[in-house]
Amino acid sequence: MFIDAFRSEEISLSEVDICIVGSGVAGLSLAREFLDSKYTVLVVESGDFSGDNGTNALNAGIIDGLPYRALINGRTRGFGGTSELWGGQCTRMNKLDFEQRDWVPFSGWPITYDEVAGFYPRAAEVFGLRRDVLDGTCTQDFPINELGIDHTTLQTVYSAFSPKRFLGRELRAILEQSSNISVLLNGTVTELLQDESGSRISGVSVRASNRSELTIRAKTFVLSCGAIENARLLLVSRRKEEKGVGNRRDLVGRFLQDHVIATVAEIDAKEPRTLYRGVCLVRRSGGIRYSQKLGLSDDLQKKNRVLNGVATIEYDDNNVIVEPLVRVYRALRTKNLRQAGLRDYMTVMAHPMAAIRAAATNLGYALPSAALGGSARLSCVVEQAPNPDSRILLSDSLDSLGVPRIKVQWILTDSERNTLRVMAETFTEEFNRLGIGSVSRFDWIDDDGSDWGKNVCDILHASGTTRMSDNPGSGVVNTNCKVFDVENLYLAGSSVFPTSGYANPVFTMTALAIRLGDHLKLNLSAE
Ligand SMILES: Cc1cc2nc3c(=O)[nH]c(=O)nc-3n(C[C@H](O)[C@H](O)[C@H](O)COP(=O)(O)OP(=O)(O)OC[C@H]3O[C@@H](n4cnc5c(N)ncnc54)[C@H](O)[C@@H]3O)c2cc1C
C-alpha cells in the first residue's frame, strides 16, 4: 500500500516491526526480503513517483575542496531513488578488496569476501540476472580472453547490465498489493528520536514539505538514504547527544570515498578492431549485456603497493554525444526536462545519426566509428583510499525543512595518483608487448608538479561515510550493519563499505541489504 504524507491528517500509523528510511536500491532490496512475511514494514520516502516532487532541493550542500559531482548529480529523490538514474551495471568486488593491505591505511573489512559473495546470487535475482551471472561461467569465450594478456599484471573483469534496473518500477505494483509492507511517499525524515537512555531509537520525525510533522514508531529502524544522507541524518539528530546519533567517536561522515576516473593516455591501435572487440564496452551473452574490462591483478597491486583499478577504452566519437545524450535520456525518462540543458537538446538534435550510433554502441549492436581506425584513449577508474579527512560535515545553513545542509570535503591523496600512474605504465608495457599499439601517456600523469586533481573526477559512487568495523573505535556500524551503541538502528547502502575497490557499488550494497534482511528476520523472530 502507498500512503501520501501530504495527506497527513488522514494518516494513522501504528508501530511497525521495521521502518526503512529511503526507497533506493538498498531500501527496496531490503523491503523485498519481507514481502509476504509476518512482519510489518513501513518504507518512508522523501520523494514520490513524479521524478521530482521538489525534495531534490534538499540535497543541495556546500562543496569545500575538490568539486564533488555526486552531491547533486549522483542522487535523486523519488520512489526507487537513484535507481532511476543508474546505468544498471552490476559488478562483484574482489577478494583482495576485503583484506587488510598493509600499504592501504584503514583497509580491511571485518567480514570476509565469501560472507558477502554468498549473497551475490540473490542480488543477481533482484536485478533480473542469472544467479551465476558474474561467476565467470558466462564470460569464458569473450574476445577479451583472446588478447593474450599477462594475467600476472592485468586481470579480465566483467560487469553485467541489469535488464530490470528501475527497481521502483519493478516493485511498485507488488508493493501496492502488499498486505504487510506500506510505503509513505512525500515524507522526509528530519530527525531520529532517541529514548531516555539514548540506547534505542524511539521514533523518527517525518515532514511533508513544510506541513505538519508525523512521528513513526517501529521496533527496528534502517536508514537507506544513500551514503551522503545516511551520515547527514545521524549527524543532525542531536537532541540527546551533542555530536549526533552513533557519533560518540566522531566517525560519522568520515572516510568519504568515491571512485576516481581519469583519461590517462592516447592509444594508437595497430588493429583497432581487435582492441575494440577485446576491451570494448559491451558484449552480449545469453541475452545479457556485459562490459569487459582490464583490471590490475592482485600480484601487481601487492608488488607496487597500489590501490585497485580498472580500465576501459574510450573513443572520441562517443565523447561528443554520449554525455548530452545521457542527460536528455534521463530528462525524458524522469519527465523532468530541466535535468538536461538547452545545449544538450541542441547537440542531440544536431547529430541524430551520432546519437543513434552511440545508443546502438551502448546496447552492444554497433562499433563506434572511431574504433574502425581513429584514436582511442585509456580511461581508468581507481579505488579511493579510505581517508578520515575526506568527509561529510554539517554546514551552518538550513534547508527548507530546517535541517542543516551538508558540507563536503572530498579529498584525494597521492595513493590515487600513484595508482593511475602505475596503471598508465602497466598498460603501456602490456600493449607494447602484445603489439596492440602505442600508448602515449598524458603529461600530467608523470609530472609531480602538476595540479593533477583537475584531471580527475568522482563517478557518483559515494561510499564509506558510516563504515563497518568490528569495534566502535574504528567504525560506525558493526558486522551486522547495526549502529554501535544503538540497539535498534541499522544502516544499509554503500555508506557501510570500509573500502570500495573499483567495483560499481550497487551489486555489493544489494548483497549486504539481503544479508541484513536475513539478520533482521532472525532477530525479530527471537523477540
Ligand atoms: C548516473 C549514475 C549512474 C550510475 N551507474 C551505476 C552503475 O551502473 N552501477 C552501480 O553499481 N552504481 C551506479 N551508480 C551509483 C548507484 O546508482 C548508487 O550508488 C545507488 O543507486 C545508491 O542506492 P541507495 O539505495 O544507497 O541510495 P538512493 O538510491 O540514493 O536512495 C536513497 C533514497 O532515500 C531517500 N531519502 C534520502 N533522504 C531521506 C530522508 N531524510 N527521508 C526519507 N527519504 C530519504 C531518497 O529520496 C532516495 O529515494 C550510478 C549513479 C548515477 C548517478
The ligand as an SDF file (V2000), in Angstrom:
LIG
                    3D

 53 58  0  0  0  0  0  0  0  0999 V2000
   24.1840    8.4280  -13.4430 C   0  0  0  0  0  0  0  0  0  0  0  0
   24.5390    7.3440  -12.4800 C   0  0  0  0  0  0  0  0  0  0  0  0
   24.9260    6.1110  -12.9710 C   0  0  0  0  0  0  0  0  0  0  0  0
   25.2590    5.1030  -12.0660 C   0  0  0  0  0  0  0  0  0  0  0  0
   25.5580    3.8800  -12.5560 N   0  0  0  0  0  0  0  0  0  0  0  0
   25.8150    2.8720  -11.7100 C   0  0  0  0  0  0  0  0  0  0  0  0
   26.0230    1.5580  -12.1970 C   0  0  0  0  0  0  0  0  0  0  0  0
   25.9410    1.3050  -13.4010 O   0  0  0  0  0  0  0  0  0  0  0  0
   26.3100    0.5810  -11.2930 N   0  0  0  0  0  0  0  0  0  0  0  0
   26.3590    0.8220   -9.9440 C   0  0  0  0  0  0  0  0  0  0  0  0
   26.6270   -0.1090   -9.1820 O   0  0  0  0  0  0  0  0  0  0  0  0
   26.1460    2.0670   -9.4590 N   0  0  0  0  0  0  0  0  0  0  0  0
   25.8460    3.0820  -10.3050 C   0  0  0  0  0  0  0  0  0  0  0  0
   25.5750    4.3160   -9.8130 N   0  0  0  0  0  0  0  0  0  0  0  0
   25.5540    4.5020   -8.3470 C   0  0  0  0  0  0  0  0  0  0  0  0
   24.2280    3.9640   -7.7760 C   0  0  0  0  0  0  0  0  0  0  0  0
   23.1570    4.4140   -8.5440 O   0  0  0  0  0  0  0  0  0  0  0  0
   24.0350    4.3840   -6.3360 C   0  0  0  0  0  0  0  0  0  0  0  0
   25.1720    4.0260   -5.5930 O   0  0  0  0  0  0  0  0  0  0  0  0
   22.8200    3.6860   -5.7190 C   0  0  0  0  0  0  0  0  0  0  0  0
   21.6780    3.8330   -6.5280 O   0  0  0  0  0  0  0  0  0  0  0  0
   22.5500    4.2230   -4.3330 C   0  0  0  0  0  0  0  0  0  0  0  0
   21.4850    3.4820   -3.8040 O   0  0  0  0  0  0  0  0  0  0  0  0
   20.9320    3.7860   -2.3420 P   0  0  0  0  0  0  0  0  0  0  0  0
   19.7290    2.9640   -2.1750 O   0  0  0  0  0  0  0  0  0  0  0  0
   22.0150    3.6680   -1.3460 O   0  0  0  0  0  0  0  0  0  0  0  0
   20.5860    5.3390   -2.3730 O   0  0  0  0  0  0  0  0  0  0  0  0
   19.4850    6.1590   -3.2900 P   0  0  0  0  0  0  0  0  0  0  0  0
   19.1610    5.3100   -4.4480 O   0  0  0  0  0  0  0  0  0  0  0  0
   20.0420    7.4640   -3.4710 O   0  0  0  0  0  0  0  0  0  0  0  0
   18.2160    6.1180   -2.3790 O   0  0  0  0  0  0  0  0  0  0  0  0
   18.0860    6.8840   -1.2490 C   0  0  0  0  0  0  0  0  0  0  0  0
   16.6130    7.2020   -1.0900 C   0  0  0  0  0  0  0  0  0  0  0  0
   16.4420    7.7700    0.1880 O   0  0  0  0  0  0  0  0  0  0  0  0
   15.5650    8.8600    0.0870 C   0  0  0  0  0  0  0  0  0  0  0  0
   15.8870    9.7630    1.1820 N   0  0  0  0  0  0  0  0  0  0  0  0
   17.0240   10.4660    1.3560 C   0  0  0  0  0  0  0  0  0  0  0  0
   16.9660   11.1450    2.4890 N   0  0  0  0  0  0  0  0  0  0  0  0
   15.7630   10.8840    3.0380 C   0  0  0  0  0  0  0  0  0  0  0  0
   15.1120   11.3120    4.2160 C   0  0  0  0  0  0  0  0  0  0  0  0
   15.7030   12.1380    5.0820 N   0  0  0  0  0  0  0  0  0  0  0  0
   13.8490   10.8580    4.4650 N   0  0  0  0  0  0  0  0  0  0  0  0
   13.2310    9.9910    3.6130 C   0  0  0  0  0  0  0  0  0  0  0  0
   13.8100    9.5620    2.4830 N   0  0  0  0  0  0  0  0  0  0  0  0
   15.0730    9.9990    2.2080 C   0  0  0  0  0  0  0  0  0  0  0  0
   15.8440    9.4620   -1.2650 C   0  0  0  0  0  0  0  0  0  0  0  0
   14.7370   10.1960   -1.7170 O   0  0  0  0  0  0  0  0  0  0  0  0
   16.1200    8.2290   -2.1020 C   0  0  0  0  0  0  0  0  0  0  0  0
   14.9610    7.7570   -2.7270 O   0  0  0  0  0  0  0  0  0  0  0  0
   25.2340    5.3490  -10.6750 C   0  0  0  0  0  0  0  0  0  0  0  0
   24.8440    6.5930  -10.1940 C   0  0  0  0  0  0  0  0  0  0  0  0
   24.4730    7.5780  -11.0790 C   0  0  0  0  0  0  0  0  0  0  0  0
   24.0020    8.8830  -10.5440 C   0  0  0  0  0  0  0  0  0  0  0  0
  1  2  1  0
  2  3  1  0
  2 52  2  0
  3  4  2  0
  4  5  1  0
  4 50  1  0
  5  6  2  0
  6  7  1  0
  6 13  1  0
  7  8  2  0
  7  9  1  0
  9 10  1  0
 10 11  2  0
 10 12  1  0
 12 13  2  0
 13 14  1  0
 14 15  1  0
 14 50  1  0
 15 16  1  0
 16 17  1  0
 16 18  1  0
 18 19  1  0
 18 20  1  0
 20 21  1  0
 20 22  1  0
 22 23  1  0
 23 24  1  0
 24 25  2  0
 24 26  1  0
 24 27  1  0
 27 28  1  0
 28 29  2  0
 28 30  1  0
 28 31  1  0
 31 32  1  0
 32 33  1  0
 33 34  1  0
 33 48  1  0
 34 35  1  0
 35 36  1  0
 35 46  1  0
 36 37  1  0
 36 45  1  0
 37 38  2  0
 38 39  1  0
 39 40  1  0
 39 45  2  0
 40 41  1  0
 40 42  2  0
 42 43  1  0
 43 44  2  0
 44 45  1  0
 46 47  1  0
 46 48  1  0
 48 49  1  0
 50 51  2  0
 51 52  1  0
 52 53  1  0
M  END
$$$$
